[in-house]
Amino acid sequence: MSALFTSMDDQMKSQNVNVLSAVLPLMKLLSLAVIGLVLAHPKIQIVPRATFKLLSKLVFALFLPCLIFTHLGQSITLSNFTLWWFIPVNVLLSTIIGCILGYVVALVCRPPPQFFRFTVIMTGFGNTGNLPIAIVGSICHSPDNPFGPDCHSKGVSYVSFAQWVAVLLVYTLVYHMMEPPMAYYEIVSEGNEIQEAPVNDISRPLLVEAEWPGIEDKETEHSKTPFIARVFRSISGASQTSLPDLELTEEGGGSSPKSIRCLAEPRVVRRIRVVAEQTPIHHILQPPTIASLLAIIVGLVPAFKDFVFGDDAPLSFFTDSLAILAGAVVPSVMLILGGMLAEGPNESGLGIRTTIGIMFARLLVLPLVGIGVVALADKLSLLVQGDEMYRFVLLLQYTTPSAILLGAIASLRGYAVSEASALLFWQHIFAVFSLSVYVVIYFKLLSYV
């Protein structure tokens, strides 16, 4: 009998340790975010907003690329490259499932018609970059973490390997999905006129530049207009006067080389080409993405890898310097998040029911679906065998709130800017609880792998 009680006592202690090891890292992140919130609070403002914007630029252009390059370049090999293929696929799966849930939320909650597409986007596209890196870094900070001595290096490598897919989706699919709806262009543009800040204005919300500094320089002639709708539909009446003219060469008009080329093209192909030319695909080559590509190239070529990484490598002093800079990523990201939350939620026309529906689907339902997807993939032997961190990162891709970058895209397109700000604010507040619950669940599930 005493042996039974001893066994039960040991089991309860083990469960308590699992809960503590899952919750404590999130409490560390929450503490950093609270510090950032206090420092940036408008009533206190110990640190001005300009400092937080400068910090976000340092993270974007220096700290995060250093972290990605040092960890991904050192971990990736040709064999790993073929083993990690499910990570980017999982990003696509989580996005597709999230968009389906978002469509259901839009049908059930019935947001204002101009925000139907916005509801789908905000439910489908999660944070696959900075926040997962911060979570992994906090969990791996403890020497008794459940993922072993290579916890941090592997975790950052897995998260970094997924980023290029998410960035590609944002600057192509999301960019066009976030264009103002043509039928409600007047409503959307009037709703955003007051909230737009002048270019390079220091009062521009931190949300806009938190993950895309310098966004004010990326605006184009058609970035705030329903460009695709104008290309593929005929517009007449009042809405024609409210939209800028498109420089589309009509078939049969003019004799320039461009006109001759258009004459040989079917109308649909020509319109697709025009849309493709307006897609900001070049924005994909941002510092974090360039760091990922360089890390993959260096890691896959043994001669380059031996020259850059390792204690005896000629450039070891340089990689050590990058590693020192990389250590600033987690505290900087959480301080910026706290500064963003300090600005508070803007007024939103989305509606309470739709806001709650998006948070419920994104933060509570989608992680449950993710558990099923990862379990099925594991049963089909699609995952790296015996690697719990690999599975943890896959599960995180279903658990995080909507990507902060969506707020920047909303500002760039002039569509649902205040709604994106308010929704991201409330999602990150609620994510403190949902992430805590699901990380505990993930730790319990992974302990039986």
Backbone hydrogen bonds, N-H to C=O, Kabsch-Sander energy under -0.5 kcal/mol:
donor,donor_aa,acceptor,acceptor_aa,energy
5,F,1,M,-2.3
6,T,2,S,-2.4
7,S,3,A,-2.3
8,M,4,L,-2.6
9,D,5,F,-2.6
10,D,6,T,-2.3
11,Q,7,S,-2.2
12,M,8,M,-2.4
13,K,9,D,-2.3
14,S,10,D,-2.3
15,Q,11,Q,-2.2
16,N,12,M,-2.4
17,V,13,K,-2.3
18,N,14,S,-2.1
19,V,15,Q,-2.4
20,L,16,N,-2.6
21,S,17,V,-2.8
22,A,18,N,-1.2
23,V,19,V,-2.4
24,L,20,L,-2.7
26,L,22,A,-0.6
27,M,23,V,-2.1
28,K,24,L,-2.1
29,L,25,P,-1.9
30,L,26,L,-2.5
31,S,27,M,-2.3
32,L,28,K,-2.0
33,A,29,L,-2.4
34,V,30,L,-2.5
35,I,31,S,-2.2
36,G,32,L,-2.2
37,L,33,A,-2.3
38,V,34,V,-2.7
39,L,35,I,-2.6
40,A,36,G,-1.8
41,H,37,L,-0.9
41,H,38,V,-0.6
44,I,41,H,-1.2
45,Q,41,H,-2.8
46,I,39,L,-0.6
47,V,39,L,-2.5
51,T,48,P,-1.0
52,F,48,P,-1.2
53,K,49,R,-2.2
54,L,50,A,-2.0
55,L,51,T,-2.4
56,S,52,F,-2.3
57,K,53,K,-1.7
58,L,54,L,-2.0
59,V,55,L,-2.4
60,F,56,S,-2.4
61,A,57,K,-2.8
62,L,58,L,-2.3
63,F,58,L,-2.2
64,L,59,V,-2.4
66,C,62,L,-2.0
67,L,63,F,-2.1
68,I,64,L,-2.7
69,F,65,P,-2.6
70,T,66,C,-2.3
71,H,67,L,-2.0
72,L,68,I,-2.3
73,G,68,I,-0.6
73,G,69,F,-1.5
74,Q,70,T,-0.7
75,S,71,H,-1.6
76,I,72,L,-2.5
81,F,77,T,-2.5
82,T,78,L,-1.2
83,L,79,S,-1.3
84,W,80,N,-2.3
85,W,82,T,-0.5
86,F,83,L,-0.5
87,I,84,W,-1.8
89,V,85,W,-1.2
90,N,86,F,-2.5
91,V,87,I,-1.4
92,L,88,P,-1.7
93,L,89,V,-2.4
94,S,90,N,-2.9
95,T,91,V,-2.0
96,I,92,L,-2.6
97,I,93,L,-2.8
98,G,94,S,-2.2
99,C,95,T,-2.4
100,I,96,I,-2.0
101,L,97,I,-2.4
102,G,98,G,-2.5
103,Y,99,C,-2.2
104,V,100,I,-2.0
105,V,101,L,-2.6
106,A,102,G,-2.4
107,L,103,Y,-2.0
108,V,104,V,-2.6
109,C,105,V,-3.2
110,R,106,A,-1.2
115,F,112,P,-2.8
116,F,113,P,-1.4
119,T,115,F,-1.9
120,V,116,F,-1.4
121,I,117,R,-2.2
122,M,118,F,-2.6
123,T,119,T,-1.3
124,G,120,V,-1.8
125,F,121,I,-2.1
126,G,124,G,-0.7
127,N,401,P,-2.2
128,T,126,G,-0.8
133,I,129,G,-2.0
134,A,130,N,-2.3
135,I,131,L,-2.5
136,V,132,P,-2.8
137,G,133,I,-2.7
138,S,134,A,-2.2
139,I,135,I,-2.4
140,C,136,V,-2.6
141,H,137,G,-0.5
141,H,138,S,-0.5
142,S,139,I,-0.8
145,N,142,S,-1.3
148,G,145,N,-1.0
151,C,148,G,-1.4
154,K,150,D,-2.4
155,G,151,C,-2.6
156,V,152,H,-2.6
157,S,153,S,-1.8
158,Y,154,K,-2.5
159,V,155,G,-2.3
160,S,156,V,-2.7
161,F,157,S,-2.1
162,A,158,Y,-0.8
162,A,159,V,-0.7
163,Q,159,V,-0.8
163,Q,160,S,-0.6
164,W,160,S,-0.6
165,V,162,A,-0.6
166,A,162,A,-1.4
167,V,163,Q,-2.8
168,L,164,W,-2.1
169,L,165,V,-2.2
170,V,166,A,-2.3
171,Y,167,V,-2.4
172,T,168,L,-0.5
172,T,169,L,-0.6
173,L,169,L,-0.5
174,V,169,L,-2.5
175,Y,170,V,-1.3
176,H,172,T,-1.6
177,M,173,L,-2.4
178,M,174,V,-2.0
179,E,176,H,-1.3
184,Y,181,P,-0.8
185,Y,182,M,-1.3
188,V,184,Y,-2.6
189,S,185,Y,-2.7
190,E,186,E,-2.1
191,G,187,I,-2.0
192,N,188,V,-1.0
193,E,189,S,-0.9
194,I,190,E,-0.5
196,E,192,N,-1.1
201,D,198,P,-2.2
204,R,201,D,-1.5
208,V,205,P,-0.9
209,E,205,P,-0.7
209,E,206,L,-0.5
210,A,206,L,-0.9
210,A,207,L,-0.5
215,I,212,W,-0.8
217,D,214,G,-1.6
218,K,215,I,-2.1
223,S,220,T,-0.8
225,T,222,H,-1.6
227,F,225,T,-2.4
230,R,226,P,-1.8
231,V,227,F,-1.9
232,F,228,I,-2.5
233,R,229,A,-1.3
239,S,236,S,-0.6
240,Q,237,G,-0.8
241,T,237,G,-0.7
241,T,238,A,-0.9
242,S,238,A,-1.0
243,L,240,Q,-0.7
248,L,246,L,-1.9
249,T,247,E,-0.5
250,E,248,L,-0.5
253,G,250,E,-2.0
260,I,256,S,-2.4
261,R,257,P,-2.3
262,C,258,K,-2.1
263,L,259,S,-2.0
264,A,260,I,-1.0
265,E,262,C,-1.1
270,R,266,P,-2.3
271,R,267,R,-2.1
272,I,268,V,-2.4
273,R,269,V,-2.3
274,V,270,R,-2.2
275,V,271,R,-2.3
276,A,272,I,-2.6
277,E,273,R,-2.1
278,Q,274,V,-1.0
278,Q,275,V,-0.6
279,T,276,A,-1.0
281,I,279,T,-2.5
283,H,280,P,-1.6
284,I,281,I,-1.7
285,L,282,H,-1.0
286,Q,284,I,-2.6
290,I,286,Q,-2.7
291,A,287,P,-2.5
292,S,288,P,-1.9
293,L,289,T,-2.3
294,L,290,I,-2.7
295,A,291,A,-2.4
296,I,292,S,-2.3
297,I,293,L,-2.4
298,V,294,L,-2.9
299,G,295,A,-2.7
300,L,296,I,-2.0
301,V,297,I,-1.0
305,K,298,V,-0.5
305,K,301,V,-2.5
306,D,302,P,-2.6
307,F,303,A,-1.1
308,V,304,F,-1.5
309,F,305,K,-3.0
313,A,310,G,-1.1
315,L,307,F,-1.9
316,S,313,A,-1.9
319,T,315,L,-2.1
320,D,316,S,-2.3
321,S,317,F,-1.5
322,L,318,F,-2.1
323,A,319,T,-2.2
324,I,320,D,-1.8
325,L,321,S,-1.9
326,A,322,L,-2.3
327,G,323,A,-1.0
327,G,324,I,-0.6
328,A,325,L,-1.7
329,V,326,A,-1.8
332,S,328,A,-1.7
333,V,329,V,-3.0
334,M,330,V,-2.1
335,L,331,P,-2.2
336,I,332,S,-2.4
337,L,333,V,-2.1
338,G,334,M,-2.4
339,G,335,L,-2.4
340,M,336,I,-2.3
341,L,337,L,-2.3
342,A,338,G,-1.7
343,E,339,G,-0.7
343,E,340,M,-0.8
344,G,341,L,-1.5
355,T,351,G,-2.2
356,I,352,I,-2.7
357,G,353,R,-2.2
358,I,354,T,-2.6
359,M,355,T,-2.1
360,F,356,I,-2.7
361,A,357,G,-2.5
362,R,358,I,-3.0
363,L,359,M,-2.6
364,L,360,F,-1.5
365,V,360,F,-2.0
366,L,361,A,-2.5
368,L,364,L,-0.7
368,L,365,V,-0.5
369,V,365,V,-1.9
370,G,366,L,-2.6
371,I,367,P,-2.1
372,G,368,L,-1.5
373,V,369,V,-2.4
374,V,370,G,-2.8
375,A,371,I,-2.3
376,L,372,G,-2.4
377,A,373,V,-2.5
378,D,374,V,-2.3
379,K,375,A,-2.2
380,L,376,L,-1.8
381,S,378,D,-1.4
382,L,377,A,-2.8
387,D,384,V,-1.3
388,E,386,G,-0.8
391,R,387,D,-1.2
392,F,388,E,-2.4
393,V,389,M,-2.4
394,L,390,Y,-1.7
395,L,391,R,-2.4
396,L,392,F,-2.3
397,Q,393,V,-1.4
398,Y,395,L,-1.6
399,T,396,L,-1.5
400,T,396,L,-1.5
403,A,125,F,-1.7
406,L,403,A,-1.5
407,G,404,I,-1.6
408,A,404,I,-0.9
409,I,405,L,-2.2
410,A,406,L,-2.4
411,S,407,G,-1.9
412,L,408,A,-2.4
413,R,409,I,-2.4
414,G,410,A,-1.1
415,Y,410,A,-2.1
420,A,416,A,-2.3
421,S,417,V,-2.1
422,A,418,S,-2.5
423,L,419,E,-2.5
424,L,420,A,-2.5
425,F,421,S,-2.1
426,W,422,A,-2.3
427,Q,423,L,-2.4
428,H,424,L,-2.2
429,I,425,F,-1.7
430,F,426,W,-2.4
431,A,427,Q,-2.4
432,V,428,H,-0.6
432,V,429,I,-0.9
433,F,430,F,-1.2
434,S,430,F,-2.1
435,L,431,A,-2.5
436,S,432,V,-0.8
437,V,433,F,-2.2
438,Y,434,S,-2.5
439,V,435,L,-2.7
440,V,436,S,-1.7
441,I,437,V,-2.0
442,Y,438,Y,-3.0
443,F,439,V,-2.4
444,K,440,V,-2.1
445,L,441,I,-2.6
446,L,442,Y,-3.1
447,S,443,F,-1.4
448,Y,445,L,-1.2
449,V,446,L,-1.2
